[in-house]
């Protein structure tokens, strides 16, 4: 697909290494075999070598060129433990770090931190929390980022034309509440958090060749409704513009005003986003998760994600219901972000 052509070309021009945390999973092995056959990147599979080999033979997957790393026998484990202890700065003891690194989600994340891999893809059997937690503790958020968020890129071909859109956050942040200090003062507003999701999702859109026009959504357009998420979404627009004055962002919008030129003429005729939005920001996780799945299942879009945003290195999550094709393309996206 056209969306992946540039990513693939970049990967062939600049070799990357990806680590998969679930090295014996047949979907991971199928995707890894395909990546290696296509010579797109180097692959690390976490797991016991005998078990990885047995799984490959059972599934008929050629992963012979992959590097298999087992936390139980990793020769540099003492150095890895020491670095993790330093990173956790008293929050985890040496014994706790050593115990955590027996698990491939922590082990794989430390491989990225120590430069043994450029990117990580996990979640075929791990929960999203089990992928994100080590990333937050070890990779940490980029300077200026106060939270990790996610987006999905959705792609379809219709009437001979490609359509690409981005939706966020659909996987990480359940809702947005003011963060308070011990005296009850707001140190990070809910609106600022949602605004960061908007800015990061716009960067994701740009990564996929989309010129972002960002709509922050609600059940109201320009104050037509009250209560619920209306004020949050309205205020997040102002915060997003403050973070990035060049960002094309508007709202709060109902979805029809964001995508329909006809509706936009009636509800918000002077908006530079209404009627032509391609990056959609949801004020609640439940809305975002439902929204992208409707687009996927009824709209005929292929959905890739969740793509994690705000981290210092590319760490991405898989749905536990993923298939091998999705793993393959998510690996291209994840390595391409490095």
Secondary structure as the mmCIF struct_conf table of DSSP 4:
data_model
#
loop_
_struct_conf.conf_type_id
_struct_conf.id
_struct_conf.beg_label_comp_id
_struct_conf.beg_label_asym_id
_struct_conf.beg_label_seq_id
_struct_conf.end_label_comp_id
_struct_conf.end_label_asym_id
_struct_conf.end_label_seq_id
HELX_RH_AL_P HELX_RH_AL_P1 UNK A 2 UNK A 13
BEND BEND1 UNK A 14 UNK A 14
STRN STRN1 UNK A 17 UNK A 20
BEND BEND2 UNK A 21 UNK A 21
TURN_TY1_P TURN_TY1_P1 UNK A 23 UNK A 24
HELX_RH_AL_P HELX_RH_AL_P2 UNK A 26 UNK A 37
TURN_TY1_P TURN_TY1_P2 UNK A 38 UNK A 39
STRN STRN2 UNK A 42 UNK A 46
BEND BEND3 UNK A 47 UNK A 47
HELX_RH_AL_P HELX_RH_AL_P3 UNK A 49 UNK A 59
TURN_TY1_P TURN_TY1_P3 UNK A 60 UNK A 60
TURN_TY1_P TURN_TY1_P4 UNK A 64 UNK A 65
BEND BEND4 UNK A 66 UNK A 66
STRN STRN3 UNK A 67 UNK A 69
TURN_TY1_P TURN_TY1_P5 UNK A 71 UNK A 73
TURN_TY1_P TURN_TY1_P6 UNK A 75 UNK A 76
HELX_RH_AL_P HELX_RH_AL_P4 UNK A 77 UNK A 88
TURN_TY1_P TURN_TY1_P7 UNK A 89 UNK A 90
BEND BEND5 UNK A 91 UNK A 92
HELX_RH_AL_P HELX_RH_AL_P5 UNK A 94 UNK A 100
TURN_TY1_P TURN_TY1_P8 UNK A 101 UNK A 102
BEND BEND6 UNK A 103 UNK A 103
HELX_RH_AL_P HELX_RH_AL_P6 UNK A 104 UNK A 113
TURN_TY1_P TURN_TY1_P9 UNK A 114 UNK A 115
BEND BEND7 UNK A 116 UNK A 116
BEND BEND8 UNK A 118 UNK A 118
STRN STRN4 UNK A 119 UNK A 122
BEND BEND9 UNK A 124 UNK A 126
HELX_RH_AL_P HELX_RH_AL_P7 UNK A 128 UNK A 134
HELX_RH_PI_P HELX_RH_PI_P1 UNK A 135 UNK A 139
STRN STRN5 UNK A 141 UNK A 141
HELX_LH_PP_P HELX_LH_PP_P1 UNK A 142 UNK A 142
TURN_TY1_P TURN_TY1_P10 UNK A 143 UNK A 144
BEND BEND10 UNK A 147 UNK A 147
STRN STRN6 UNK A 149 UNK A 158
TURN_TY1_P TURN_TY1_P11 UNK A 159 UNK A 160
STRN STRN7 UNK A 161 UNK A 168
BEND BEND11 UNK A 170 UNK A 172
STRN STRN8 UNK A 179 UNK A 180
TURN_TY1_P TURN_TY1_P12 UNK A 182 UNK A 183
BEND BEND12 UNK A 184 UNK A 184
STRN STRN9 UNK A 186 UNK A 188
HELX_RH_AL_P HELX_RH_AL_P8 UNK A 190 UNK A 207
TURN_TY1_P TURN_TY1_P13 UNK A 208 UNK A 209
STRN STRN10 UNK A 214 UNK A 217
BEND BEND13 UNK A 219 UNK A 219
BEND BEND14 UNK A 221 UNK A 221
TURN_TY1_P TURN_TY1_P14 UNK A 222 UNK A 223
BEND BEND15 UNK A 224 UNK A 225
BEND BEND16 UNK A 227 UNK A 227
TURN_TY1_P TURN_TY1_P15 UNK A 228 UNK A 229
HELX_RH_AL_P HELX_RH_AL_P9 UNK A 230 UNK A 243
TURN_TY1_P TURN_TY1_P16 UNK A 245 UNK A 246
STRN STRN11 UNK A 249 UNK A 253
HELX_RH_AL_P HELX_RH_AL_P10 UNK A 255 UNK A 259
HELX_RH_AL_P HELX_RH_AL_P11 UNK A 261 UNK A 267
TURN_TY1_P TURN_TY1_P17 UNK A 269 UNK A 270
BEND BEND17 UNK A 272 UNK A 273
TURN_TY1_P TURN_TY1_P18 UNK A 274 UNK A 275
BEND BEND18 UNK A 276 UNK A 276
STRN STRN12 UNK A 279 UNK A 281
BEND BEND19 UNK A 283 UNK A 284
HELX_RH_AL_P HELX_RH_AL_P12 UNK A 285 UNK A 297
TURN_TY1_P TURN_TY1_P19 UNK A 298 UNK A 298
BEND BEND20 UNK A 299 UNK A 299
STRN STRN13 UNK A 302 UNK A 309
BEND BEND21 UNK A 310 UNK A 310
STRN STRN14 UNK A 311 UNK A 311
BEND BEND22 UNK A 312 UNK A 313
STRN STRN15 UNK A 314 UNK A 317
TURN_TY1_P TURN_TY1_P20 UNK A 320 UNK A 321
HELX_RH_AL_P HELX_RH_AL_P13 UNK A 324 UNK A 336
TURN_TY1_P TURN_TY1_P21 UNK A 337 UNK A 337
#
